[in-house]
C-alpha cells in the first residue's frame, strides 16, 4: 500500500487513484503466507528484447527458491508471455480500471 499511497498519489489523478483503490482486491495474496513478490518489473523500451527481463525474473525465482517460498506477481497483458515462459501460471484475471486488464500469477 505504500506505493499506492505515496507514489501513485503524486502522479495520478486523485479520482482515478480512488477508483483503482476501490477496485483492487488484495485478498488473493492473504491466502499465501511467506513469499517473494515481483513488483513493478520493467525494462526500458530502448533495452527490451535483450533478455534483461528474463534475467530479472530468473533472479527473483532463484531468491524465492533459496528461501523455499512461492513467488507471485501481477502482470500486464503485455508482460504475460514472459512470465508464462518463465513457469508462472495465471491464477486470476481482473481489470485494474475498466478496460485495463490485469493478471495475477504465481
N, C-alpha and C positions, 0 to 999 in steps of 0.2 A: 504494500500500500504506500510505502514511502515514495516510490517512483511516481505513482499516480497523483499523489497529493503535492509533492514538491517540484516535480519536473513537468508533468503534463499540465499541471495547473498554471504554469507560467507560459506555456507555448500553445495552449489550446483554448478555443472559445469556451468560456465557462459553462454555457448551456450544453454544448456537445460533451464536455467532460462529465457533467452531471448525468446526462443521458447514458454515457458509457458506464459510469459507476453503478447506475441503477440496473444495467443490463448484465454486467459481469457477475458470473456465479462462480465463486471460488470453492464451493462445496466439494467439487471433484477432488481437489488436492488435499482436503481434510481427511479423506479416506486413506491416504498414504502417509505413513509415518516418516521416518528419516529418508531423505532422497536428495539427489542433486537435481537442480532445475536450471536448464539452459535458458537464459532470459536475454532478450534484445540482441540476438546474434545477427550481425550484419557485416557484409563486406562491401566496400566502396564499389560503385558501378565501374570504376576505372580498373579494378583489380579482380573482377569476377571471372569465372571460368578458368581459374588457375589452380583450383584445388584448395584454396585457402579455407573456404567454408567447411569443406570436408575434414580438413586437418583440425579445425577448431572443434567440430563435433566429435571427432575421434578422441581428442584430448579430454573433453568432458566425459565421454564414455569411459575412458581409462581411469579418470579420477573416481568416478562412481564405482567402477569395478574394484578399485583398490580399497574403497570404503565398504564394499559389498552391500550397496544400496541401489535401488532403482534410479533411473534418470527420467525426467519428464521435460516437456517443453510445450509451448504453444506456437503454432506455425501459421504463417500466411499461406494462402493457396499457392503462391509463387514458390515459397520455400519447401513446400510439402515433398516434392520429388527428392530433394537432397536427403531429407530425414527418412523417407521410406527406403531409399538406397542404403542408408546407414543403419537400418534394422529397426527403426521406430515403427509403431503401429498406430493407426488412428483409433482413438477410443471415444472421441466425442467430436461433434461438429456444432458450430453455432455461428452467430453473427455478432461482431463487436458492436456495430451500428447497422441498421437496416441497409442491406446491400453490400456490406463489408464482411465477408465470411472469415471465420477463424476456425482453426483445428487444434484440438488438444491431443497431444501424442505422448506415448510412453514407451 
